């Protein structure tokens, strides 16, 4: 984390040596998840959360621009299942999962400058670190002496992957070099949970097939 913040500071400081604009960005994340199997989770719903942060935009010429950004991203999903695993017999097990990441993105844009507006396409790989984990579960019917919702929630929150990495692709339009609106599809890579041995067999069985977040984000930026 210290190295990440140092890198951001160096990038921001170097902006004074090039033609660049500082910006404030924010918007909504409509996120969900994908599953390795439909046998465990039969209902996955998107949730709408938010992102906010700062960015720098370098104009590189020939229609290209580089726009690194440091944002706080809230992503999540609602999951439901009717399942039976070793040690537990559960019906209607629901998990509401949310994660907050400090995320560094490196957006590359290309589009023609039409004076009043600049439409563009964009590619944005990103790397993030989880600083908030908020998973809550409920089971309306169960037959398992060992199942406790509070301890289960604590266990799966601790098992969430701290490192987030992925890529986004999208389109946008910039007005008068000041106001920027973007629509982006993003996909985190890897699984949402890791088992370091702290989860029981039954706990791991309920989350092992859940991939990390993906979805759509809409952002509005003001540049100075």
HUURHU-V171615 format. One record per backbone hydrogen bond with DSSP energy under -0.5 kcal/mol. NH is the residue of the N-H (numbers start at 1). CO is the residue of the C=O. Records with the same first field share a line. If there is no record, write none. Layout:
NH = CO, CO
//
This chain:
5 = 1
6 = 2
7 = 3
8 = 4
9 = 5
10 = 6
11 = 7
12 = 8
13 = 9
14 = 10
15 = 11, 12
16 = 13
17 = 14
18 = 15
20 = 18
21 = 57
23 = 55
24 = 222
25 = 53
26 = 220
27 = 51
28 = 218
29 = 49
30 = 216
31 = 29, 47
32 = 214
34 = 212
36 = 209
41 = 37
42 = 40, 80
43 = 80
45 = 78
47 = 31, 76
49 = 29, 47
51 = 27
52 = 72
53 = 25
54 = 70
55 = 23
56 = 68
57 = 21
58 = 56, 66
59 = 19, 57
60 = 58, 64
61 = 64
64 = 61
65 = 109
66 = 58
67 = 107
69 = 105
70 = 54
71 = 69, 103
72 = 52
73 = 71, 101
74 = 50
75 = 73, 99
77 = 97
78 = 45
79 = 95
80 = 43
81 = 93
83 = 90
85 = 88
88 = 85
90 = 83
91 = 141
93 = 81
94 = 92, 138
95 = 79
96 = 136
97 = 77, 95
98 = 134
99 = 75
100 = 132
101 = 73, 99
102 = 129
103 = 71, 101
104 = 127
105 = 69, 103
106 = 125
107 = 67
108 = 123
109 = 65, 107
110 = 121
111 = 63
114 = 112, 117
116 = 114
118 = 174
120 = 172
121 = 110
122 = 170
123 = 108
124 = 168
125 = 106
126 = 166
127 = 104
128 = 164
129 = 102
130 = 162
131 = 100
132 = 100
134 = 98
136 = 96
138 = 94
140 = 92
141 = 91
143 = 89
147 = 144
152 = 148
153 = 149
154 = 150
155 = 151
156 = 152
157 = 153
158 = 154
159 = 155
160 = 157
161 = 192
164 = 128
166 = 126
167 = 187
168 = 124
169 = 185
170 = 122
171 = 183
172 = 120
173 = 181
174 = 118
175 = 179
176 = 116, 174
178 = 175
179 = 175
180 = 221
181 = 173
182 = 219
183 = 171
184 = 217
185 = 169
186 = 184, 215
187 = 167
188 = 213
189 = 165
192 = 210
193 = 210
194 = 159
196 = 194
204 = 200
205 = 201
206 = 202, 203
207 = 203, 204
208 = 204
210 = 207
211 = 34, 209
212 = 190
214 = 32
215 = 186
216 = 30
217 = 184
218 = 28
219 = 182
220 = 26
221 = 180
222 = 24
223 = 178
224 = 22
//
